[in-house]
Amino acid sequence: MLLFLTGLLLGLYSQVGAQNLTSAQISVISERLAQGAVHSWEYGTRAEALLELNAPTYSVVSFNAVPPPHSIPSNITSALGEVFTIAHNVVAARSLSNITGPQPLIADTSAGDPASIGVAVLLANWTGQGGLDGLDYAGAARDQLDYLFQNVSKTSDGAISHRVDQLQLWSDSVYMVPPFLAYYGVLTQNQTILSEAYTQISLYRKYLRDAAAGNLWKHIQLGQTGNDDGHWSTGNAWAAAGMIRVLGTIQRSPYANSLKSQQNDLANWVGEIHGAMYSHINSNGLFYNYADNSTTFYDTSSTALLASTVYRLSLLGNIHTYIPLAEQVRKALLASAATIVSVTNASTTPAPSTTSTALPAMGTTTSGLLHFTPEGWLTPVVNPYSYGAQGSDSPEGQAFILELQAAWRDWVADGAQGINSAREARPHVLMIGAIVVLPWLMIVIG
């Protein structure tokens, strides 16, 4: 039976794996991410990408239970080490401030961004890292939670501000705050805090979703200054990815049965963003920086992150509507240099298993790839520190391509559901087989 399933998955891999990053390329991309991540949300996003890629047992978007094991399996001790280093450095620096009580994990002009590190801090506490280095990870996470609830301004109906200096909602915040709240709630057996993660997403959707624009999300609203009515592509991807993480946390938790309607909403809201965004995908496989504004530049960062959520929605929600299109987009992102890419905007039409317009990504470096510099930076990208301008490199973009790689890998391991149709039932035997042979598959595609 194991041999049969292994052969079956190998066949699926051959069908969908024409474009795939090599282990050497993943290493280079990861190195650039580590080099570039120096801001609060970059630390949090890097930690999440590392969990999804290298330690799926501890990722909320995997098929593993939440909470995860207290005891770390020996085969992923090294992989988790990088995540724990992030948590250690942040909590150690915080401990030097001599400030007590509610406070963010890192001092920041954003009220929401520091919470993105919270999952790594919670995980460090859960696995007993404080007993090894003497740091109070539980206290740091609790202070971050109290800061959000007690110190940060909110709308009259409770939406937590993304900014410190004014009450203002950013679509980015859905990736930063709700996943932390959800993870905190499950690990502390507090369903109220877990439910608050869903509530925050619902409130942000209320204020930012633009029904007049086909349900694209506006970027920034409610502030006295600095609002952005535009439909920033990365902001829409941030929102969808944050929803996916909360969905995964609830779904794999002991509270799944009591929060079924919330799970349905989250899956539907992710699909809503997919429908809004993919109607604006360009034939080169990329989104404009502002999805519906053709005067803005092309952006691979948002393209990669949103595509990752398509694979995750297939896995978590059994919804495969945009899988064929995501496969075309993924192949475009990993195409070889000098390739002529042609993506068909027809989400329910199966993508071809092979194509002459996007050649396999081969070699040990990224120099031969269309959308990577020789140094391993994803390109073209929005400037992560000035969302209206094009940048030369983006740490978050590096994390997004790793999240895409991890999501695609897990989707292949689950049987590549939806590759031949928009919606289809998931055969449970394939899921079981994928779990059995996952270590083998990771070696093959790494």
N, C-alpha and C positions, 0 to 999 in steps of 0.2 A: 504493500500500500504506500509506504514512504517513497519507494522508487517511482511508483506511478505518479504521485503528487509532485515529486521533484522534476520528473520529466515534463509534466503538465506545466509547471511554473517556468521551466526553461523555455518551453515553446512560447508562453506568453511573453517572457522577457525578450525573446528574439523578435516577436511581433512589434512590441512597443518600445524596444530599447535601442533604436537606431541612433538616437542622440543621447549621450549620457556622459557625465563628467567622470574622468578617471580619478583614482585615489590621489595621484600627484596633483591634479588640478584642484581637487577639493582642498588639499593641504595648502596650496598657494592662496586660494580664496580665503581660507580660514586664517592664514597668517596676516593677510591684509586687514581682515576684520579685527583681529587682536591688536594690530598696529594702530588702527584708526579709531577704535572705540574709546572715547575719553569723556563722553558726556553721560548723564544719568540714564537717559532712554537708550543710549547705545550699549551701555553695560547690560541693561535688562534685556534688550533685543538679542544681544550676543549670547547671553545665558540661555535664552529660550531656543535659539537656533542650535546651540551645542547639545541641549537636552534632546531635541527632536532628531538631530542627526546622529549623535554618538551614544546616547543613553536613553533610548525610547522607553525602557522600563520605568523611567522617572518622568516621562512626558505625559501630559494630560490628553494629548491627541492620539495616543497609542491605544491598543486594545488591553492595556494593563489597568489594574484597579487603582483607584485613588481613595485613600492614601496609598502610597507605594510602600515597599518593604523598608523597615527601619535599618535592617542589615544590608549593606551594599554587596551585591554579587562580585566576586573577585574579577570577573572578566570586564567589568565596566568601572572599576575603581579609578583607573587612569582617566577615563573619559569624563567622569564626574569631577575629577580634580580641578579642571579648568573652571567649572561652574563654581565650585567651592572657593577657589581663589578669588573670584569676583566678589562673592559674598564676604569673604574674610577681609579683603582690602577695604570694602565699603564700611563694614561694621567696625573694623579697627580704627579707621579714620574718624568715624562718628564718635567712638569712645574717647578720643582725644579732645573733643570739644568741651567736655565737662558740662554739657547742657543736659538737663533731665526733663522728663515729661514728653508730651506730644511733640514730635519733630519728624521731618522727612529723613529718609535714609541718607540723602545728600542734599545740602542746601542748594536751592535752585529757584529761578524765577518762575518755573512751572510748578504748579501744585500737584500735577498728575504724574509727570515723568519719573520722579524718584520711586514711585510705587512699582514701576516696572521691574525693579531689582528685587521686589518683595518675594517673588516666588523662589528665587535662588537663596535668599536669606531663610525663608521658611524651610526649604529643603535641607539646608545646612543644619538647622536646628533639629529637624525630624530625624536625621541620620546621625546625630550625636557629635557633630563637629565641634560644638562648644566644649565638650569634654576633653577634646584634644588640644584646642588652642586657647581655652579659657574665656572666649568671647560670649557675650549674652545675645545670641541670635534671636531668641524668643522675645526678649525685651525690645530689641531693635524693631522687630516686625510689629509688635504691639504698639510701640510709639508711632510708627508709620501709620498704622490703622487709626489710632486716636487722632493723629494730626488731620487726616482726611475728614473724620467725622466731627471733630471739635473745632479745628482752627480754620479750615478752608471754607470760603463763602459758597453758598448754594442758592439755587433758584427757589422760588416759593414752594415748588413741588419736590425739591430735594436733589436736583441734579448738581453734582459736585463740580465746582469750577476747575478748569484746567490751568488757570493762571493764579498767581499770588496777588498781583497788584490790582486786579479787577475781576469781577464776576464775568467769566467768558468761557464758552464751550468750544472745544476743538475736537474734530473728528478723531484726531490722533489718540485722544484720551481713552477711547474704548479699548485700545490695546494695552494701555498702561495700568489703569485702575481696576476695571472689573475682573480681569484674570487673577489679580492679587487678592481681591475680596473673595472670589470663589474658592481659591486655594486655601486661604486663611480659614474660611468657613468650614471646609471639609476637614482640614487637619485638626481644627479645634472642636469639631463636632458641634458647630453652631450653624444651624440651618438658616437662622435669621440673616447672618452675614452672607452666607452663600446666596440667599434669595436677593440680597441687596445688589449683588453683581448683576443679576438679571434686571433689576429695577433701574439701575444706572444706565444700562444699554437701552432699555425702553425709553427712558427720559431723553437720552441723547438722540435717539431716533426721532422722537417727537419734535425736537427743536431743529435738527439738522437735515432730515430727509426733505428733499425738494420734489414734491409730487408733480409740480409743473415742469420739471426737467426729467420726467420718467423715473423718478425715485433715486436719482443721484443725490449724494449727500453734499451739502454745503460744507465748506471747510471750517469757518470760524464765525460764531454768532454771539450775540447778546452783550458784547463788550462795549465800553464807552468809546474806545478807539481800537483800530487794528482789526476790524472785522473783515472777513473774506467771504463774499457771497458765491465765489466760484466753486466749481466742482473738482477740487484737487484730486487727482487720481490716487496719489499715495494715501490721502486721507480716507478715501473710500476703501482702499485695501487695508489700511490700519483697522478700520471699523469691522470689516468682514473677518479679519484674522483674530481680532479680539473676541468677537462672537463665537468663533470656532473654538477658541481655547476655553471659554466659559461653558459652551455646549459639551465639550469633551470632559471637563471637570465634573459637571453634573451627571453626565451619562455614566461615568465610571465610578460614581460615588454611591454610598449607601442611601442617598436621598433621591436616587433616580426615579423611583416609582411615584414619589410624592410630588415630583416636579416635571411631570410629563408634558403639561401644556406649555411650560416655559421652554422645554427642549424643542417642542414643535415650533414655537415662535422664533427661537434663535435660528433654527435650520431654515425657516421660511424667510427670515430677514437677511440671512447670508445670500440665499437664492435671489432675493429682491435686488441686492446690490449687484450680483452677477448679471442679472437681466439688464439692469441699468447701464452697467459699465461695458459689457461685451457688445452692446449695440454700437459702441464707439471704437471698437478695436480697428486698427488700421491694417492694410494688406501686408505691411512689413512685420506684423505680429506684435506691435508695440502700441501703448496708449500715448496720447499727448499728455503733457504734464497736467493740464486741465482737460479732462476727458472729452468734453464737447467743445473745446476751443482749439481750432486748427492753426491758430496763430502762435500757439505755444510749441515748445520743442518736444521731441520724442523722449520717453522715459522708460528705462528698463526696470528700475526699482519697483515701481508700482505694478508693472506688468508681471514681475516674478512673484511678488507677494500675493497678488490676487489669484494667479494661477495655482499657487500652493493651496489656497482655500477651496478651489474646485475639487482637487484630489481629496482634501480632508472632508469636504461635505459628502463626497461619494462614500468615504469610509465611515463617517459618523452618522450620516443621515440617510444613506442608501439613495441619494439623489445624484444622478449622473448626467443631468441635462447638458452641462457645459464641458464634459470630459472630452469629447472629440475636438472641441475648439481649444481647450487647454493643452491638449497634446500637440496641436499645431503651434501654439504659442511657445510651449516649452522647447520644441525643436527649433523654432526661430531664434530663441534666446541662446541656444547652444550651437547654432549653425557655424560652419567653418567660414573663414574669411573669404571674401570674393563671391559669396553665395548670393544668389538672387532668391529672396524669400517671397513667397506668395501665400498668404493666409486667407482662407475663405471664411467670411463671416456668416456662417450657417451652423449654429450651435447644435442643431439636431441631426446634422449630416455627418456620418462617421468620417473621421479623418483617415486618410490612407495610411496603411501600415508602413509603406516605404514611399520615398519621394526623391525626385531628382533635383529638387530645389533646395534641400537642406542636407548637407553631407554630414556623416558622423563626426563627432568631436573626438579627435585622436591625439595621441602624443602625451608628453609629460608636463607641458607648460600650456599657458593660455594664449601664447603668441599667435596661434593659428585660428583663433576663434573670433567671429565677427563682432561680438559684443563684450569682449574683454581686452584690456590693454595687455601688453607683454608682461607687465608687472602683476597682473591678476586682478585688476579693478574692473568691475562691471561698468559698462558704458553704452549709450549716453545715460546720464543720471541727473536728477534734480539735485541742486545744492541742498544738503540736509539742514543747513543753517540759514538758508534764504530761499524759501519754498517757491518763489516766483522765478528764480534764476537757475540756469544750468550749471552743474558742478563738474569738477574733474574727477572726483572720487567720492564715494559714499559708504561709510561703514555700515549703515543700515541696509544699503543695497546688497552688500556682501552677505549680511545675515539673511536677507530675503532669498537670495539664490540658494543658500544652504537649506533654508526651510522648504524651498521648492524641491530640491533634490531629495530631502527626507520624505516629503509628502508623496512624491512620485514613487520612490522606492517602496514605501509602505503600501501604496495602492497596487503596485505590481505584485507584491507579496500576497495581497488579498485576492489576486486573480484578475486584476485589471478590469474591474467591473465597469460597464458602460462604454467600453471602447467601440462596441459595434451597435449600440443603440442609446438613445437618450435616457431611458429608464428601464431597469430590469431588476429582477429579484436577485439577491445575493445568495448563492448556494453555500450553506454553512460548512459543507465539507471542504470547500476551498479555503475558507477562513481558518479552519483547523489545520489544514495542510500547510498553509502559509506560516502559521505560528511554529509548526514543527521544523520547517526547513529555513526559517528566517536567517539564522546565522550563515547558512550556506549562501543564501541569496545576497546577503550583505557583502560577502566576500567577492562574489561574482561581479556585482555592479559597483563595488567600491573602486 
